[in-house]
């Protein structure tokens, strides 16, 4: 099967990604946060994404931040998540924004795109702190 390119994404979007175990796409998609969009080869975009997981979301380590429903309902709603999720800015990859690596999430909240939602402005400081911690 040939993969096709998705339309241009935006940094700060939370998308449905087959974040790889090693070098191959993982069969189970998960939320990831787009940190950077590379448009050098537009309309074929590459993105830098941070790993997301719904496991152990209340235990944060260096370089992580969480979007928790009970703590920030507005941020949780904007993110389009189904579960509390933490993102690890130490686990970051550059991937082609194609159907091989990204897929339409269940219920397709933004139509036939990988987008789940967006990062709420109230989380910018948490992301900055996680990023600074991840680079130490």
Contact map, one row per residue, 1 for C-alpha under 8 A:
1110000000000000000000000000000000000000000000000000000000000000000000000000000000000000000000000000000000000000000000000000000000000000
1111000000000000000000000000000000000000000000000000000000000000000000000000000000000000000000000000000000000000000000000000000000000000
1111100000000000000000000000000000000000000000000000000000000000000000000000000000000000000000000111000000000000000000000000000000000000
0111110000000000000000000000000000000000000000000000000000000000000000000000000000000000000000000111000000000000000000000000000000000000
0011111000000000000000000000000000000000001110000000000000000000000000000000000000000000000000011110000000000000000000000000000000000000
0001111110000000000000000000000000000000000110000000000000000000000000000000000000000000000000001110000000000000100000000000000000000000
0000111110000000000000000000000000000000001010000000000000000000000000000000000000000000000000000000000000000000000000000000000000000000
0000011111000000000000000000000000000000001010000000000000000000000000000000000000000000000000000000000000000000000000000000000000000000
0000011111101000000000000000000000001000000010000000000000000000000000000000000000000000000000000000000000000000000000000000000000000000
0000000111111000000000000000000001011000000000000000000000000000000000000000000000000000000000000000000000000000000000000000000000000000
0000000011111000000000000000000011111000000000000000000000000000000000000000000000000000000000000000000000000000000000000000000000000000
0000000001111100000000000000000011100000000000000000000000000000000000000000000000000000000000000000000000000000000001100000000000000000
0000000011111110000000000000000011000000000000000000000000000000000000000000001000000000000000000000000000000000001111100000000000000000
0000000000011111000000000000001111000000000000000000000000000000000000000000001100000000000000000000000000000000001111100000000000000000
0000000000001111100000000000001111000000000000000000000000000000000000000000000000000000000000000000010000000000011110000000000000000000
0000000000000111110000000000111100000000000000000000000000000000000000000000000000000000000000000000011110000000011100000000000000000000
0000000000000011111000000000111100000000000000000000000000000000000000000000000000000000000000000000111000000000010000000000000000000000
0000000000000001111100001111110000000000000000000000000000000000000000000000000000000000000000000001111000000000000000000000000000000000
0000000000000000111110001100110100000000000000000010000000000000000000000000000000000000000000000000100000000000000000000000000000000000
0000000000000000011111111100000000000000000000000000000000000000000000000000000000000000000000000000000000000000000000000000000000000000
0000000000000000001111111100000000000000000000000000000000000000000000000000000000000000000000000000000000000000000000000000000000000000
0000000000000000000111110000000000000000000000000000000000000000000000000000000000000000000000000000000000000000000000000000000000000000
0000000000000000000111111000000000000000000000000000000000000000000000000000000000000000000000000000000000000000000000000000000000000000
0000000000000000000111111100000000000000000000000000000000000000000000000000000000000000000000000000000000000000000000000000000000000000
0000000000000000011110111110000000000000000000000000000000000000000000000000000000000000000000000001100000000000000000000000000000000000
0000000000000000011110011111100000000000000000000000000000000000000000000000000000000000000000000000000000000000000000000000000000000000
0000000000000000010000001111100000000000000000000000000000000000000000000000000000000000000000000000000000000000000000000000000000000000
0000000000000000010000000111110000000000000000000000000000000000000000000000000000000000000000000000000000000000000000000000000000000000
0000000000000001111000000111111000000000000000000000000000000000000000000000000000000000000000000000011000000000000000000000000000000000
0000000000000001111000000001111100000000000000000001100000000000000000000000000000000000000000000000000000000000000000000000000000000000
0000000000000111100000000000111110000000000000000011100000000000000000000000000010000000000000000000000000000000000100000000000000000000
0000000000000111101000000000011111000000000000001111000000000000000000000000000000000010000000000000000000000000000000000000000000000000
0000000000111110000000000000001111100000000000001111000000000000000000000000000000000010000000000000000000000000000000000000000000000000
0000000001111110000000000000000111111000000000111100000000000000000000000000000000000000000000000000000000000000000000000000000000000000
0000000000110000000000000000000011111000000000111100000000000000000000000000000000000000000000000000000000000000000000000000000000000000
0000000001100000000000000000000001111100000000111000000000000000000000000000000000000000000000000000000000000000000000000000000000000000
0000000011100000000000000000000001111110000011110000000000000000000000000000000000000000000000000000000000000000000000000000000000000000
0000000000000000000000000000000000011111100011100000000000000000000000000000000000000000000000000000000000000000000000000000000000000000
0000000000000000000000000000000000001111111111000000000000000000000000000000000000000000000000000000000000000000000000000000000000000000
0000000000000000000000000000000000000111110010000000000000000000000000000000000000000000000000000000000000000000000000000000000000000000
0000000000000000000000000000000000000111111110000000000000000000000000000000000000000000000000000000000000000000000000000000000000000000
0000000000000000000000000000000000000011111110000000000000000000000000000000000000000000000000000000000000000000000000000000000000000000
0000101100000000000000000000000000000010111110000000000000000000000000000000000000000000000000000000000000000000000000000000000000000000
0000110000000000000000000000000000000010111111000000000000000000000000000000000000000000000000011000000000000000000000000000000000000000
0000111110000000000000000000000000001111111111100000000000000000000000000000000000000000000000011000000000000000000000000000000000000000
0000000000000000000000000000000000001110000111110000000000000000000000000000000000000000000001111000000000000000000000000000000000000000
0000000000000000000000000000000001111100000011111000000000000000000000000000000000000000000001111000000000000000000000000000000000000000
0000000000000000000000000000000001111000000001111100000000000000000000000000000000000000000111100000000000000000000000000000000000000000
0000000000000000000000000000000111110000000000111110000000000000000000000000000000000000000111100000000000000000000000000000000000000000
0000000000000000000000000000000111100000000000011111000000000000000000000000000000000011111110000000000000000000000000000000000000000000
0000000000000000001000000000001110000000000000001111100000000000000000000000000000000011101100000000000000000000000000000000000000000000
0000000000000000000000000000011110000000000000000111110000000000000000000000000000001111000000000000000000000000000000000000000000000000
0000000000000000000000000000011000000000000000000011111010000000000000000000000000001110000000000000000000000000000000000000000000000000
0000000000000000000000000000000000000000000000000001111110000000000000000000000000111100000000000000000000000000000000000000000000000000
0000000000000000000000000000000000000000000000000000111110000000000000000000000000001100000000000000000000000000000000000000000000000000
0000000000000000000000000000000000000000000000000000011111100000000000000000000000000000000000000000000000000000000000000000000000000000
0000000000000000000000000000000000000000000000000000111111110000010100000000000000011100000000000000000000000000000000000000000000000000
0000000000000000000000000000000000000000000000000000000111110000010000000000000000000000000000000000000000000000000000000000000000000000
0000000000000000000000000000000000000000000000000000000111111000000000000000000000000000000000000000000000000000000000000000000000000000
0000000000000000000000000000000000000000000000000000000011111101110000000000000000000100000000000000000000000000000000000000000000000000
0000000000000000000000000000000000000000000000000000000000111111000000000000000000000000000000000000000000000000000000000000000000000000
0000000000000000000000000000000000000000000000000000000000011111000000000000000000000000000000000000000000000000000000000000000001001100
0000000000000000000000000000000000000000000000000000000000001111100000000000000000000001110000000000000000000000000000000000000011111110
0000000000000000000000000000000000000000000000000000000000011111110000000000000000000111110000000000000000000000000000000000001001000100
0000000000000000000000000000000000000000000000000000000000010011111000000000000000000111000000000000000000000000000000000000011001000000
0000000000000000000000000000000000000000000000000000000011010001111100000000000000011110000000000000000000000000000000000000000000000000
0000000000000000000000000000000000000000000000000000000000000000111110110011000000011100000000000000000000000000000000000000000000000000
0000000000000000000000000000000000000000000000000000000010000000011111111001000000111000000000000000000000000000000000000000000000000000
0000000000000000000000000000000000000000000000000000000000000000001111111011100000110000000000000000000000000000000000000000000000000000
0000000000000000000000000000000000000000000000000000000000000000000111111000000000000000000000000000000000000000000000000000000000000000
0000000000000000000000000000000000000000000000000000000000000000001111111000000000000000000000000000000000000000000000000000000000000000
0000000000000000000000000000000000000000000000000000000000000000001111111111000000000000000000000000000000000000000000000000000000000000
0000000000000000000000000000000000000000000000000000000000000000000111111111100000000000000000000000000000000000000000000000000000000000
0000000000000000000000000000000000000000000000000000000000000000000000011111110000000000000000000000000000000000000000010000000000000000
0000000000000000000000000000000000000000000000000000000000000000001010011111111000000000000000000000000000000000000000111110000000000000
0000000000000000000000000000000000000000000000000000000000000000001110011111111110010000000000000000000000000000000000000000000000000000
0000000000000000000000000000000000000000000000000000000000000000000010001111111110000000000000000000000000000000000000000000000000000000
0000000000000000000000000000000000000000000000000000000000000000000000000111111100000000000000000000000000000000000011110000000000000000
0000000000001100000000000000000000000000000000000000000000000000000000000011111110000000000000000000000000000000000111110000000000000000
0000000000000100000000000000000000000000000000000000000000000000000000000001111111000000000000000000000000001000000111000000000000000000
0000000000000000000000000000001000000000000000000000000000000000000000000001101111111000000000000000000000000000000110000000000000000000
0000000000000000000000000000000000000000000000000000000000000000000000000000000111110000000000000000000000000000000000000000000000000000
0000000000000000000000000000000000000000000000000000010000000000000110000000000011111000000000000000000000000000000000000000000000000000
0000000000000000000000000000000000000000000000000000010010000000011110000001000011111100000000000000000000000000000000000000000000000000
0000000000000000000000000000000000000000000000000001111010000000011100000000000010111110000000000000000000000000000000000000000000000000
0000000000000000000000000000000000000000000000000001111010010001111000000000000000011111000000000000000000000000000000000000000000000000
0000000000000000000000000000000110000000000000000111100000000001110000000000000000001111100000000000000000000000000000000000000000000000
0000000000000000000000000000000000000000000000000111000000000011100000000000000000000111111100000000000000000000000000000000000000000000
0000000000000000000000000000000000000000000000000110000000000011000000000000000000000011111100000000000000000000000000000000000001100100
0000000000000000000000000000000000000000000000000100000000000011000000000000000000000001111100000000000000000000000000000000000000000110
0000000000000000000000000000000000000000000000000110000000000000000000000000000000000001111110000000000000000000000000000000000000000000
0000000000000000000000000000000000000000000000011110000000000000000000000000000000000001111111000000000000000000000000000000000000000000
0000000000000000000000000000000000000000000000011100000000000000000000000000000000000000001111100000000000000000000000000000000000000000
0000000000000000000000000000000000000000000001111000000000000000000000000000000000000000000111110000000000000000000000000000000000000000
0000000000000000000000000000000000000000000001111000000000000000000000000000000000000000000011111000100000000000000000000000000000000000
0000100000000000000000000000000000000000000111100000000000000000000000000000000000000000000001111100100000000000000000000000000000000000
0000110000000000000000000000000000000000000111100000000000000000000000000000000000000000000000111110110000000000000000000000000000000000
0011110000000000000000000000000000000000000000000000000000000000000000000000000000000000000000011111110000000000000000000000000000000000
0011110000000000000000000000000000000000000000000000000000000000000000000000000000000000000000001111111000000000000000000000000000000000
0011000000000000010000001000000000000000000000000000000000000000000000000000000000000000000000000111111000000000000000000000000000000000
0000000000000000111000001000000000000000000000000000000000000000000000000000000000000000000000111111111000000000000000000000000000000000
0000000000000011110000000000100000000000000000000000000000000000000000000000000000000000000000001111111100000000010000000000000000000000
0000000000000001110000000000100000000000000000000000000000000000000000000000000000000000000000000011111110000000110000000000000000000000
0000000000000001000000000000000000000000000000000000000000000000000000000000000000000000000000000000011111010001111000000000000000000000
0000000000000001000000000000000000000000000000000000000000000000000000000000000000000000000000000000001111111000111100000000000000000000
0000000000000000000000000000000000000000000000000000000000000000000000000000000000000000000000000000000111111000000000000000000000000000
0000000000000000000000000000000000000000000000000000000000000000000000000000000000000000000000000000000011111000000000000000000000000000
0000000000000000000000000000000000000000000000000000000000000000000000000000000000000000000000000000000111111111111100000000000000000000
0000000000000000000000000000000000000000000000000000000000000000000000000000000100000000000000000000000011111110001100000000000000000000
0000000000000000000000000000000000000000000000000000000000000000000000000000000000000000000000000000000000011111101110000000000000000000
0000000000000000000000000000000000000000000000000000000000000000000000000000000000000000000000000000000000011111100000000000000000000000
0000000000000000000000000000000000000000000000000000000000000000000000000000000000000000000000000000000100010111110000000000000000000000
0000010000000000000000000000000000000000000000000000000000000000000000000000000000000000000000000000001110010111111000000000000000000000
0000000000000011100000000000000000000000000000000000000000000000000000000000000000000000000000000000011110010001111100000000000000000000
0000000000001111000000000000000000000000000000000000000000000000000000000000000000000000000000000000000110011100111110000000000000000000
0000000000001111000000000000001000000000000000000000000000000000000000000000001110000000000000000000000010011100011111000000000000000000
0000000000001110000000000000000000000000000000000000000000000000000000000000011110000000000000000000000000000100001111100000000000000000
0000000000011100000000000000000000000000000000000000000000000000000000000000011100000000000000000000000000000000000111110000000000000000
0000000000011100000000000000000000000000000000000000000000000000000000000010011000000000000000000000000000000000000011111011000000000000
0000000000000000000000000000000000000000000000000000000000000000000000000110011000000000000000000000000000000000000001111111000000000000
0000000000000000000000000000000000000000000000000000000000000000000000000010000000000000000000000000000000000000000000111111000000000000
0000000000000000000000000000000000000000000000000000000000000000000000000010000000000000000000000000000000000000000000011111100000000000
0000000000000000000000000000000000000000000000000000000000000000000000000010000000000000000000000000000000000000000000111111111000000000
0000000000000000000000000000000000000000000000000000000000000000000000000000000000000000000000000000000000000000000000111111111100000000
0000000000000000000000000000000000000000000000000000000000000000000000000000000000000000000000000000000000000000000000000111111110000000
0000000000000000000000000000000000000000000000000000000000000000100000000000000000000000000000000000000000000000000000000011111111000000
0000000000000000000000000000000000000000000000000000000000000001100000000000000000000000000000000000000000000000000000000011111111100000
0000000000000000000000000000000000000000000000000000000000000000000000000000000000000000000000000000000000000000000000000001111111110000
0000000000000000000000000000000000000000000000000000000000000010000000000000000000000000000000000000000000000000000000000000111111111000
0000000000000000000000000000000000000000000000000000000000000111100000000000000000000000100000000000000000000000000000000000011111111100
0000000000000000000000000000000000000000000000000000000000000010000000000000000000000000100000000000000000000000000000000000001111111110
0000000000000000000000000000000000000000000000000000000000000010000000000000000000000000000000000000000000000000000000000000000111111111
0000000000000000000000000000000000000000000000000000000000000110000000000000000000000000000000000000000000000000000000000000000011111111
0000000000000000000000000000000000000000000000000000000000000111000000000000000000000000110000000000000000000000000000000000000001111111
0000000000000000000000000000000000000000000000000000000000000010000000000000000000000000010000000000000000000000000000000000000000111111
0000000000000000000000000000000000000000000000000000000000000000000000000000000000000000000000000000000000000000000000000000000000011111
